[in-house]
Amino acid sequence: MLPIEYYTGLSVILFTLGALGVLIRRNALIIFMSIELMLNSANLAFVSFARSYEGMSGQIFVFFVIAVAAAEVAVGLALIVAIFHTKRNIDVDQINSMKG
C-alpha cells in the first residue's frame, strides 16, 4: 500500500492544474473541464483519507460530489450550447452579459 502522502501530492497537483486552467483559459469548455479536474482531485483526497482511516464517510461523500458534478456538467453544457446558438462564440471574455 502506498503512503497517503503520494495520494495527497497527486491530489494537490491535479487541483493546481485545474485551478490554473480556470484562471488562464478563456474557453468555456476548458473551464468546465478544469472544474471537473478540481472536483476529481478532491474526490481522490476524500477516498485516500477514508482508506487510510478505514472509514466509509469519505467514500460516501464522493458519491455526492460525483452527483453534483454530473448536474453541473449537464446545466453548464446546456448553457454553453444556448450561448453558442445566440452569440456564435463561447469565448468567456466576449460574453459580457446574459441578456436575451
C-alpha positions, 0 to 999 in steps of 0.5 A, a space after each residue: 500500500 502506498 503512503 497517503 502522502 503520494 495520494 495527497 501530492 497527486 491530489 494537490 497537483 491535479 487541483 493546481 492544474 485545474 485551478 490554473 486552467 480556470 484562471 488562464 483559459 478563456 474557453 468555456 469548455 476548458 473551464 468546465 473541464 478544469 472544474 471537473 479536474 478540481 472536483 476529481 482531485 478532491 474526490 481522490 483526497 476524500 477516498 485516500 483519507 477514508 482508506 487510510 482511516 478505514 472509514 466509509 464517510 469519505 467514500 460516501 461523500 464522493 458519491 455526492 460530489 460525483 452527483 453534483 458534478 454530473 448536474 453541473 456538467 449537464 446545466 453548464 453544457 446546456 448553457 454553453 450550447 444556448 450561448 453558442 446558438 445566440 452569440 456564435 462564440 463561447 469565448 468567456 471574455 466576449 460574453 459580457 452579459 446574459 441578456 436575451 
